[in-house]
Amino acid sequence: MRPPATPPDGWTTYETHGVMVDPDTEPVTYHTPAPWQNDVKAGLDQDGRLGILEPVHIGEPVTWCHRMVVCTKKLVSLAEQ
């Protein structure tokens, strides 16, 4: 999709850039740490039910794919906010 020749008022102008990818690059698989797998799976399933995510089947072409980064975060109670 090309940007409009003249962006509407209030829009930021931008340039398009190409991304060069080595055609011989092999895909890399990352794994979720075992203690987190059930919680991560439950969160992904919930996001799928809500329509936030959709499944991508093996061999199906995708328009965008980035690995998911799983990390812990401090639990904060509502009283602390």
LINBELJO-V901892 format. One record per residue. N is the residue number from 1. RES is the residue in one letter. SS is DSSP state (H for helix, E for strand, - for the rest). D_CENTER is the distance of its C-alpha to the mean C-alpha in Angstrom with 1 decimal. Layout:
# LINBELJO-V901892
n->[N	N]
res->[RES	RES]
ss->[SS	SS]
d_center->[D_CENTER	D_CENTER]
This chain:
# LINBELJO-V901892
n->[1	2	3	4	5	6	7	8	9	10	11	12	13	14	15	16	17	18	19	20	21	22	23	24	25	26	27	28	29	30	31	32	33	34	35	36	37	38	39	40	41	42	43	44	45	46	47	48	49	50	51	52	53	54	55	56	57	58	59	60	61	62	63	64	65	66	67	68	69	70	71	72	73	74	75	76	77	78	79	80	81]
res->[M	R	P	P	A	T	P	P	D	G	W	T	T	Y	E	T	H	G	V	M	V	D	P	D	T	E	P	V	T	Y	H	T	P	A	P	W	Q	N	D	V	K	A	G	L	D	Q	D	G	R	L	G	I	L	E	P	V	H	I	G	E	P	V	T	W	C	H	R	M	V	V	C	T	K	K	L	V	S	L	A	E	Q]
ss->[-	-	-	-	-	-	-	-	-	-	-	-	-	-	-	-	-	-	-	-	-	-	-	-	-	-	-	-	-	-	-	-	-	H	H	H	H	H	H	H	H	H	H	H	H	H	H	H	H	-	-	-	-	-	-	-	-	-	-	-	-	-	-	-	-	-	-	-	-	-	-	-	-	-	-	-	-	H	H	H	-]
d_center->[20.2	22.7	23.1	26.3	29.3	30.1	27.4	28.5	30.0	27.6	24.8	23.8	24.6	22.3	22.8	20.9	20.2	20.0	17.9	20.1	19.0	21.6	22.3	23.5	20.4	19.6	16.2	15.7	14.9	14.0	15.4	15.1	18.4	20.9	21.9	18.4	17.7	19.4	17.7	14.1	15.2	16.8	13.9	11.7	15.0	15.5	12.3	13.3	16.8	15.9	14.1	10.8	9.2	11.3	12.4	12.4	15.8	17.1	18.4	16.7	15.5	12.1	11.5	8.1	6.5	5.2	6.7	6.2	8.8	11.5	14.3	17.2	18.3	21.8	22.9	24.7	27.2	27.7	31.1	29.7	27.7]
